[in-house]
Amino acid sequence: MGQLYVEGWAPEYGSPFESDDALADEGKVDETVEVSGAWNPITGCDDGIAQVAFVDGVRRIDARLTLDEPEGPIPGICGTHGVGAVVWERPSRRSEFTAIQIDRLAVFGNGRGAPIPVAASDISYRSESIPETDPGMLIQRFHGSMRKAEARLSEQLARDGLFVIADGPINDLAATDRVGYIKTHRAPYLSPERSPIIGRVKAGERTPLFLIGQGGAYPRYSWYQRLADIPDGHSWTGVVRCEVSSALRLDEASGIANRTAAILPHVGSELHLEPRAPQNLIPIAALERELRRRLGDPAFVYRALRSAVATAGA
């Protein structure tokens, strides 16, 4: 096996954060699944759900790796991601962190790999490889690992009976009470005839459901809703998009959409506390801070990793 080297993250290596909007253009959109005629805002309904779990993940590239083989250098990266949940106990008005998981992963290209020496008692990386050598593909594998961990946790919490709000799109068809929560808008879904309704939706209201990905691998019901009515905001200010699996019955999906439209405005963040307000929900912002704390200090992690690799190779 070749010699392993640890290097700092190089900006030219690509962004550590890749979008996972690959589902955006998959299949067609059906705007008639819930309302086939004229669209009007639908008022949400709080059905008194007792427990709401907010699930999210954070990730960080810790270092760039090079495996020096006789046939040439093999690129790699190593990074740390964390996933977890905040469970909101609505009757008692309290929240707590739960099921936090920290995972450290090294990804090598060209189908090659190498074990990573344990850098400290709580800094141990597992190693994987991919056929490609493109830096973006290495990052995609790392990011995909986090997204899978988020999906597993979301699914488990939903099966345990909690109502789950998962930050980001959903990517499976399980018929559970799990909502994908999308803060940014990178793809237009509604036709020019339907799009103007988004500007008319007020806080606590939603658009009718539409089906994304009809005929594709991941069809799901989706809707837009507004978290807050912000003075002087543009027509999309405070608007988020949500989605649920199309494996749910239509009436189940409608009920979940009504519940989500009613309760999410209660946990929308405020501008004086959160620059991504109101879209970055208060529980999710708190969870992100806790997860980043548990990732460990990046400078310490890098120094420990570099020292462990150098010692092992000496």
C-alpha positions, 0 to 999 in steps of 0.5 A: 500500500502506498504512503498516505498524506494529509493536506489542508482543504484546498479551495480549488478542490471544489465546494464542500457543500453540494446541492442534493436537488437531483430530484428537482427535474425528475418526471412531470408535475401534476397540479390537479391531484388535490384541486383540479379547478381554480387554486386558492390558498388553503388554511392550515389546521392544527390537529394537536399533534403532541410530539414533533421531531425536527431532523437535520444534519451538518457536515464538514470536510476535515482534510484532503488526502493523497494516497501515493501509489507507484502508478500515481497519486490517488485523491481522497477526502476525509470529513465529519458529519453529524445528524440528530433530532430535536423533539418538541413536546408541545403539551409541556412546551419543552424540547430536547436533543435526541439520537445525535450521531457523529460519523467520520468518513474517508473517501478515496477515488480510483477504487483504492483505499487505505485505513486511517489511523485513529487520531484520538479517542473520539476521532476515528475515520472509516474508509470507503472508495469510489471508482471516480477520481473527480473531487466533486464525486468524492464530496457527493459520496460523503454528502450522500452518507450524511443524507442516508443517515438523516433518512434512516433517523427520520424513518425510525422516528416516524415509525416510533410515532413522532411527526417528523420535519426533516430538513431537505427533500425526502428520497424514499417512498415510505408511507410515514408521517415525515415531511421534507422541508426545503428552504431554498427554491432552485427549481420552478415547479408550478406553471405560470398559471398557478405560480401567482398563488404563492404571493397570495398565501399568508402565514398559516396557509398553503397552496393545494398539493401538486405531485412532483416526479410523476412517472419518475423514481421518487414521486411525492406530494408537495406544497408551498406555505408561508412561515411569516407575513413580513412587512415590505417583503417580496411575494416569496418572502418567508415561503418554503416548500414541503413534500411527503411521499406519494405512497400516502393516501391523498387524504393523509397527505392533505392532512399532513400539509394542513398540520404543517401549514398551521404549526410551522409558523410557531417555530419560524426564526426571527431576523434579529436572532437568525440571518436565515429567518424565518426559513431556518426554523428555531429547533433546526438552528439550535440542532445545527449549533449542537451538531457543529459543537459535537463535530469537534474543533476543526483545527484540533481534528486536523492536527490530530489527524495529520499527526496520527498519519505521520506517526503511522507512516514513519 
